Amino acid sequence: MKRKILLLNVLLIICSMFVYTQTITHPWWVVDRGGGKATSGDIVLRSSIGQPAIQKMTYLDTGNIMESGFMPGLRTYSGSFTTLEYAVAESWNMISLPLIVSDSRKTTLFPTAVSDAFAYVTSYETKDTLHNGVGYWLKFPSADMIILAGTSYMRDTIDVSGRWNMIGALDYPILVADVEPIPPMTITSVFFGYDGIYNEEDTLKPGKGYWVKTSEAGKLVLKTGTLLLSDIAQSIPKQAKSLSLSTLSSNLATEKGLHFLTMQDGTGRKATLYFTAKKVELNLNKFDLPPTPPVGFDVRFNSQRSAVVFDIEKQSAVQRFPIMINGAKDPVTITWVMDADDNNYSLETTTENEKQKTYPLKGSGSITINTSAILTTKLMMGKGTDIELPKEFALQHNYPNPFNPTTTLKYALPVDSKVKLTIYNLLGEVVEVLVDGIETAGFRTTEWNSSTAASGVYFFRLDAVGVADQSKSFTQVKKMLLVR
């Protein structure tokens, strides 16, 4: 009997050497069709080695129950405990959580940060807990090295919306070519990182956040692959390449013969805008830019793109394209390079004291401005060398109408005028002032981006008074309808 008990104890010891049970609690929900999730809320995987057991899945909208083992979103663990070190810059950074950690609160992960963590849904939202696969804005008082420790994972399936998304990365560099959209969704933009200014990226780096635009709501699969298996990976994994906007976009701009403006602020940060009044076949969606950063140097047209073209369907001799310059440290140097072109181009600035300056854009040249004293900066494009001036003031109906979210407003100025173009709601409250300054005579076009406004009826009013002859004045109001 004693020998049997001894033998049983030996067998139990041997078995305990080969059986290991691990419990992993996922800080995420599996979502499918916008409604499927584990019946208990968070997914809990309990498994011995080689024997995974996954909870049943239930659709909230239909009540259908999927068999055990069905998992529309997949995360693959490496099973290794990893310590990751990466750099953050002074001020704002786009960051992400590249490891599975036990405590993912912002205050635990980034105790030196001096801001809340901001994620992006339809606008920036404050988050106190970070999730894998999501990108966040976070501000640091100085450059620092961040050290994170947790479980490594080599593959993730993340949810995205049909617009701009701020996503995270894994714990090893990923080529953007290895990021796979699950059909029918497609990726409709390049990937943008942030280093004081937006840059186009060909590699997603651990701990960083990135912007990407998709055609519709769906899922992206992130997986380590090409870089991990590449023969040259040993020499480059920590030096993933970053491409400036002027590097990739300029290839397409050069191919199409676009002109360009390069803006450089006092710290040396650069941004480039492209434009032409020539007839070109160009997909402007290729020049879409992500939402503006909380703080930092950013230059774009009012259309939220880095390129504009003259719209011949608007049938106006002169078109205006407002330029948004944010976070610049003065002085700002604007340089232009123009190919041979029979059309007219100029850059117009209006200062706080309503003084306007016009800089003709011909050949190549540069100017230096102080953006802190400038209210508006506009690119003007005129079709042909002889511009026909309107004979009287006019305000046209907006187009399209109804609209969502942008609509075009057009008006005519027979003389140089002090102009104010204002949007009002039904209560007569000012919603936005689109134009407020002196403008030269001509046909004018501007856009209203109503993304922050609610559905409803709005009015736009044009007030214009001649600069040289104040007896020449004009006021008119028209109605428009925003439908979400």
C-alpha distance (Angstrom), angle and dihedral (degrees) to the residues before:
residue distance angle dihedral
M1 . . .
K2 3.80 . .
R3 3.82 89.2 .
K4 3.85 90.2 52.8
I5 3.83 92.0 50.5
L6 3.81 90.7 47.8
L7 3.81 91.2 49.4
L8 3.84 91.3 49.3
N9 3.81 91.2 51.8
V10 3.81 90.8 50.6
L11 3.82 90.4 51.6
L12 3.79 91.3 50.0
I13 3.81 91.0 51.3
I14 3.81 91.4 49.5
C15 3.83 91.9 48.7
S16 3.78 91.7 49.4
M17 3.81 88.8 57.1
F18 3.81 91.6 60.6
V19 3.82 104.2 35.7
Y20 3.80 119.3 75.8
T21 3.82 123.7 173.1
Q22 3.82 120.6 -160.3
T23 3.80 130.5 -174.5
I24 3.81 117.4 -155.2
T25 3.81 121.4 -175.5
H26 3.80 112.3 -157.2
P27 3.83 116.5 -139.9
W28 3.82 89.0 -149.7
W29 3.80 142.7 68.3
V30 3.77 124.2 -126.2
V31 3.81 105.8 -126.5
D32 3.80 126.0 -170.3
R33 3.83 124.9 176.6
G34 3.79 86.8 -4.3
G35 3.80 92.5 -71.6
G36 3.80 115.8 58.9
K37 3.79 120.5 103.1
A38 3.76 141.0 144.4
T39 3.80 111.6 -71.3
S40 3.79 91.0 -121.8
G41 3.81 95.5 49.3
D42 3.79 107.4 -117.5
I43 3.80 114.8 49.2
V44 3.79 115.4 -114.8
L45 3.79 118.8 -166.6
R46 3.79 115.7 -161.0
S47 3.77 115.1 -178.6
S48 3.75 146.0 148.8
I49 3.80 114.4 -136.7
G50 3.79 111.0 -64.4
Q51 3.82 93.8 3.7
P52 3.80 110.1 90.8
A53 3.79 118.5 178.4
I54 3.82 118.2 -167.6
Q55 3.80 125.2 -166.1
K56 3.78 122.7 -111.3
M57 3.80 116.5 -92.4
T58 3.80 125.7 -132.0
Y59 3.83 130.4 -164.9
L60 3.79 111.0 -133.5
D61 3.81 94.0 -154.2
T62 3.83 99.4 49.4
G63 3.80 103.9 18.1
N64 3.83 90.6 -129.0
I65 3.80 113.5 153.2
M66 3.79 120.0 -143.7
E67 3.77 121.7 -148.8
S68 3.79 121.2 -96.7
G69 3.76 111.9 -81.9
F70 3.83 96.2 37.0
M71 3.80 108.2 129.8
P72 3.84 119.7 166.5
G73 3.81 90.6 -175.0
L74 3.79 119.9 49.7
R75 3.78 131.6 -163.4
T76 3.81 118.3 -176.0
Y77 3.80 118.6 -154.9
S78 3.78 121.8 -152.7
G79 3.80 88.9 -153.0
S80 3.79 91.9 -132.4
F81 3.79 127.9 120.4
T82 3.81 107.6 -127.4
T83 3.78 136.2 -168.5
L84 3.81 112.3 -153.8
E85 3.80 126.5 -168.7
Y86 3.80 123.8 -168.1
A87 3.79 138.6 159.9
V88 3.79 129.2 -110.6
A89 3.79 124.9 -166.5
E90 3.76 129.6 -129.0
S91 3.82 112.4 -85.1
W92 3.82 121.2 5.8
N93 3.82 124.4 9.4
M94 3.80 134.6 176.7
I95 3.79 103.4 -129.6
S96 3.80 139.9 169.0
L97 3.80 140.2 -171.9
P98 3.84 107.7 -102.8
L99 3.84 98.0 -179.9
I100 3.80 137.5 52.6
V101 3.80 105.3 -108.7
S102 3.80 134.4 -178.7
D103 3.82 94.2 -130.2
S104 3.80 115.4 33.7
R105 3.79 99.0 173.4
K106 3.79 113.9 133.9
T107 3.80 92.3 -126.1
T108 3.82 90.8 55.3
L109 3.79 97.9 43.9
F110 3.81 98.4 39.5
P111 3.81 108.9 22.1
T112 3.83 92.8 162.3
A113 3.82 94.5 56.6
V114 3.81 114.8 113.8
S115 3.82 98.9 -157.9
D116 3.76 140.3 52.9
A117 3.79 117.3 -94.9
F118 3.81 111.0 -102.3
A119 3.81 122.9 -155.9
Y120 3.81 123.9 -175.8
V121 3.80 125.1 -122.7
T122 3.80 108.1 144.7
S123 3.79 88.7 -33.2
Y124 3.80 135.7 0.6
E125 3.81 113.5 -61.7
T126 3.81 128.9 -170.9
K127 3.82 115.6 -116.6
D128 3.80 127.6 -171.9
T129 3.82 93.9 -173.0
L130 3.79 124.9 50.9
H131 3.80 125.1 -142.7
N132 3.78 130.8 -156.9
G133 3.79 115.6 -101.6
V134 3.82 94.2 27.2
G135 3.82 127.1 105.4
Y136 3.81 122.9 -139.0
W137 3.79 139.6 -171.4
L138 3.81 112.5 -125.9
K139 3.81 130.6 171.3
F140 3.82 125.3 -141.6
P141 3.82 126.4 -168.0
S142 3.83 92.3 -135.2
A143 3.79 141.8 -2.8
D144 3.80 109.5 -68.5
M145 3.80 144.9 167.9
I146 3.80 113.8 -116.9
I147 3.82 118.5 -151.6
L148 3.81 118.4 -162.3
A149 3.81 128.4 178.3
G150 3.78 126.5 -164.0
T151 3.78 147.4 100.0
S152 3.78 116.8 -40.0
Y153 3.79 120.3 -129.7
M154 3.80 127.2 -169.0
R155 3.79 103.2 -165.3
D156 3.79 135.9 32.2
T157 3.81 138.3 175.9
I158 3.79 112.2 -147.3
D159 3.80 132.4 -172.4
V160 3.81 119.1 -120.4
S161 3.80 134.5 -178.2
G162 3.79 128.3 -130.5
R163 3.81 92.7 -95.9
W164 3.80 138.4 42.0
N165 3.81 113.2 -24.0
M166 3.80 130.2 -169.0
I167 3.81 105.2 -144.0
G168 3.80 136.0 179.0
A169 3.79 133.1 -133.1
L170 3.81 138.0 -127.9
D171 3.82 126.6 -106.1
Y172 3.83 93.4 -89.3
P173 3.84 129.0 51.8
I174 3.82 113.5 -87.9
L175 3.79 125.7 -159.9
V176 3.81 110.0 -129.1
A177 3.81 86.0 -126.1
D178 3.82 86.6 67.8
V179 3.82 92.6 57.5
E180 3.80 105.3 97.7
P181 3.82 125.7 -163.7
I182 3.80 114.9 -147.3
P183 3.85 106.8 -123.3
P184 2.94 140.5 -77.6
M185 3.81 85.1 32.7
T186 3.81 116.6 81.3
I187 3.81 135.3 -167.8
T188 3.82 108.3 -111.7
S189 3.82 102.3 -176.7
V190 3.75 141.9 39.1
F191 3.82 118.9 -98.3
F192 3.81 115.6 -94.7
G193 3.79 125.9 -155.4
Y194 3.79 126.8 -178.4
D195 3.78 130.7 -123.1
G196 3.79 102.9 155.9
I197 3.82 86.0 -51.5
Y198 3.80 133.3 32.1
N199 3.81 115.1 -83.8
E200 3.77 130.6 -173.1
E201 3.81 109.7 -116.8
D202 3.78 133.3 -154.3
T203 3.81 93.8 -176.2
L204 3.82 131.4 45.4
K205 3.81 110.7 -139.8
P206 3.82 127.4 -152.2
G207 3.79 114.8 -93.1
K208 3.81 94.6 14.3
G209 3.79 129.7 111.3
Y210 3.81 126.9 -136.4
W211 3.80 140.8 -165.9
V212 3.80 120.2 -131.1
K213 3.80 131.4 165.1
T214 3.81 123.3 -141.2
S215 3.80 132.9 -165.7
E216 3.81 94.8 -123.6
A217 3.79 142.9 -14.7
G218 3.79 112.9 -61.9
K219 3.78 143.4 100.7
L220 3.79 137.5 -58.6
V221 3.79 121.9 -154.8
L222 3.81 115.0 -143.7
K223 3.78 116.4 -167.0
T224 3.76 138.1 162.2
G225 3.77 108.4 -116.7
T226 3.80 131.9 118.8
L227 3.79 96.9 35.7
L228 3.79 92.7 45.6
L229 3.80 92.6 52.2
S230 3.80 99.5 35.0
D231 3.80 120.3 114.4
I232 3.79 89.8 -133.2
A233 3.79 95.2 46.6
Q234 3.79 91.6 98.9
S235 3.79 91.1 64.8
I236 3.82 101.3 41.1
P237 3.82 114.0 29.3
K238 3.79 94.0 103.3
Q239 3.82 93.9 42.3
A240 3.79 101.8 56.5
K241 3.77 111.6 177.1
S242 3.80 123.9 -104.7
L243 3.79 121.3 -163.3
S244 3.80 122.0 -156.2
L245 3.78 119.3 -129.2
S246 3.79 89.8 -111.3
T247 3.82 90.3 57.2
L248 3.80 100.8 58.5
S249 3.80 102.5 22.7
S250 3.79 91.7 47.2
N251 3.81 90.2 61.6
L252 3.80 90.3 61.9
A253 3.81 92.1 38.7
T254 3.81 91.5 52.0
E255 3.79 91.1 47.4
K256 3.82 90.6 53.8
G257 3.81 94.9 42.4
L258 3.80 96.8 -116.5
H259 3.80 123.2 167.7
F260 3.78 118.0 -128.0
L261 3.79 144.1 -152.3
T262 3.80 119.6 -154.5
M263 3.81 117.5 -159.0
Q264 3.80 120.4 -162.9
D265 3.78 122.2 -177.0
G266 3.80 129.0 -151.5
T267 3.81 93.0 -85.4
G268 3.81 93.5 54.2
R269 3.81 97.1 -105.1
K270 3.80 112.5 146.2
A271 3.79 137.4 -156.9
T272 3.81 129.1 177.3
L273 3.81 130.9 -149.0
Y274 3.82 125.4 -165.2
F275 3.80 130.3 -152.4
T276 3.80 146.5 156.7
A277 3.80 141.0 174.4
K278 3.80 90.9 -155.8
K279 3.77 119.4 104.8
V280 3.79 106.9 -97.5
E281 3.80 137.3 162.7
L282 3.78 101.1 -124.2
N283 3.80 134.1 154.2
L284 3.80 101.6 -141.1
N285 3.80 90.2 -167.2
K286 3.80 86.1 77.4
F287 3.82 87.0 69.0
D288 3.82 97.4 50.1
L289 3.81 113.5 134.5
P290 3.82 128.1 -150.6
P291 3.81 120.8 -110.3
T292 3.80 112.4 -68.4
P293 3.82 116.8 -88.9
P294 3.83 118.9 -109.0
V295 3.81 90.6 -108.4
G296 3.79 129.7 -6.6
F297 3.78 144.0 85.1
D298 3.78 110.4 -52.0
V299 3.82 131.4 160.5
R300 3.80 125.4 -175.6
F301 3.78 143.1 137.0
N302 3.79 117.7 -95.8
S303 3.81 87.3 -103.9
Q304 3.86 87.7 69.2
R305 3.79 90.1 -112.6
S306 3.77 136.3 109.3
A307 3.82 92.9 -132.9
V308 3.82 138.4 50.4
V309 3.79 134.1 -179.2
F310 3.79 131.8 -161.2
D311 3.80 109.1 -94.2
I312 3.80 107.2 -136.7
E313 3.84 91.2 -172.6
K314 3.82 90.6 68.3
Q315 3.82 89.3 65.2
S316 3.79 94.7 -147.4
A317 3.77 122.3 134.4
V318 3.80 93.9 -141.6
Q319 3.79 127.3 36.3
R320 3.79 127.3 -172.0
F321 3.80 125.8 -148.3
P322 3.83 115.9 -169.0
I323 3.80 115.5 -140.4
M324 3.80 120.8 -146.0
I325 3.82 114.8 -147.6
N326 3.81 113.6 -176.6
G327 3.79 133.4 176.7
A328 3.80 95.4 4.9
K329 3.78 120.8 157.3
D330 3.79 108.4 -140.6
P331 2.93 139.4 -83.2
V332 3.81 100.1 53.7
T333 3.80 117.6 -166.2
I334 3.81 116.2 -153.1
T335 3.81 116.4 -161.0
W336 3.80 125.3 -175.4
V337 3.79 136.3 -168.4
M338 3.82 117.7 -165.6
D339 3.79 128.0 -169.7
A340 3.81 120.5 -147.9
D341 3.80 107.0 -64.9
D342 3.81 135.0 158.2
N343 3.81 93.0 -147.6
N344 3.81 128.6 93.6
Y345 3.80 122.9 -111.1
S346 3.79 131.3 177.7
L347 3.77 141.5 162.0
E348 3.81 117.0 -132.5
T349 3.79 127.2 -166.1
T350 3.80 128.2 -172.8
T351 3.81 119.6 -159.5
E352 3.81 129.8 -151.5
N353 3.82 91.1 -95.7
E354 3.82 87.9 55.3
K355 3.77 95.1 -108.4
Q356 3.76 112.8 148.7
K357 3.79 127.7 -152.9
T358 3.78 125.8 -168.3
Y359 3.79 122.1 -157.5
P360 3.83 114.7 -167.7
L361 3.80 111.6 -137.8
K362 3.79 109.4 -139.9
G363 3.78 131.3 143.2
S364 3.79 106.4 -25.9
G365 3.78 130.9 -37.9
S366 3.79 145.7 123.7
I367 3.80 142.6 -130.2
T368 3.80 133.6 -165.7
I369 3.81 121.4 -136.4
N370 3.80 138.4 174.1
T371 3.79 106.0 -128.5
S372 3.81 92.9 -165.1
A373 3.83 89.3 71.2
I374 3.83 95.9 42.8
L375 3.79 123.5 91.3
T376 3.79 99.3 -174.3
T377 3.78 137.8 12.2
K378 3.80 118.5 -167.0
L379 3.77 137.5 -178.9
M380 3.81 111.6 -141.1
M381 3.80 122.1 -157.8
G382 3.80 122.8 -172.7
K383 3.77 122.6 -168.9
G384 3.81 109.7 -128.2
T385 3.79 130.5 -4.8
D386 3.80 95.9 -86.2
I387 3.78 109.7 60.3
E388 3.80 116.2 -159.3
L389 3.81 111.8 -138.0
P390 3.82 121.5 -143.8
K391 3.81 116.4 -107.0
E392 3.80 96.0 -139.9
F393 3.79 143.3 11.3
A394 3.79 115.4 -82.5
L395 3.81 140.3 170.2
Q396 3.80 116.4 -160.0
H397 3.80 129.5 -156.4
N398 3.79 114.5 -90.2
Y399 3.79 119.3 -103.9
P400 2.97 129.1 -111.4
N401 3.79 100.8 25.6
P402 3.03 120.2 -155.4
F403 3.81 91.5 34.6
N404 3.82 144.3 175.4
P405 2.98 123.2 -139.1
T406 3.83 106.2 -27.1
T407 3.78 132.5 33.3
T408 3.80 133.1 177.3
L409 3.81 123.8 -121.8
K410 3.82 120.9 -162.8
Y411 3.78 131.0 -171.2
A412 3.81 139.7 162.9
L413 3.81 130.6 -128.9
P414 3.83 117.3 -167.2
V415 3.84 90.8 -170.5
D416 3.79 137.5 23.1
S417 3.79 103.0 -76.4
K418 3.77 145.9 -178.1
V419 3.82 100.5 -117.0
K420 3.78 134.7 -166.2
L421 3.80 120.4 -179.4
T422 3.82 112.2 -174.7
I423 3.82 135.5 -178.0
Y424 3.84 117.1 -144.3
N425 3.80 133.0 -174.8
L426 3.82 126.0 -136.4
L427 3.82 90.6 -85.7
G428 3.79 91.1 58.0
E429 3.82 92.1 -109.8
V430 3.79 119.2 145.0
V431 3.81 110.1 -108.5
E432 3.80 98.7 175.9
V433 3.81 140.2 -17.7
L434 3.80 107.2 -136.6
V435 3.81 98.2 -179.9
D436 3.78 129.8 20.3
G437 3.79 115.8 159.9
I438 3.77 148.0 53.9
E439 3.80 117.0 -48.7
T440 3.77 131.8 -174.6
A441 3.80 121.0 -116.8
G442 3.78 116.5 -82.1
F443 3.79 145.7 81.4
R444 3.79 110.3 -49.3
T445 3.79 132.1 -157.9
T446 3.78 129.4 -174.1
E447 3.80 137.1 163.1
W448 3.78 132.7 -132.3
N449 3.80 115.0 -147.3
S450 3.82 104.2 -159.0
S451 3.83 97.5 -177.1
T452 3.81 91.8 126.9
A453 3.82 95.6 44.5
A454 3.80 128.4 90.2
S455 3.80 125.1 -120.2
G456 3.79 115.3 -84.4
V457 3.79 148.1 81.2
Y458 3.81 118.7 -40.5
F459 3.80 134.8 178.5
F460 3.79 129.5 -143.1
R461 3.78 120.6 -156.9
L462 3.81 128.8 -164.7
D463 3.81 119.8 -156.3
A464 3.81 115.4 -177.5
V465 3.82 131.1 172.5
G466 3.80 124.6 -179.4
V467 3.79 113.7 -111.1
A468 3.82 96.6 -146.1
D469 3.81 95.8 31.6
Q470 3.81 115.5 29.7
S471 3.80 91.0 -172.1
K472 3.78 85.7 76.0
S473 3.79 101.1 79.8
F474 3.78 137.7 145.6
T475 3.82 138.6 -168.1
Q476 3.78 127.1 178.0
V477 3.83 136.8 158.4
K478 3.81 128.8 -155.0
K479 3.80 133.8 -177.9
M480 3.82 129.6 -125.3
L481 3.81 136.6 178.3
L482 3.81 126.8 -133.8
V483 3.82 113.3 -159.3
R484 3.79 120.7 -174.0
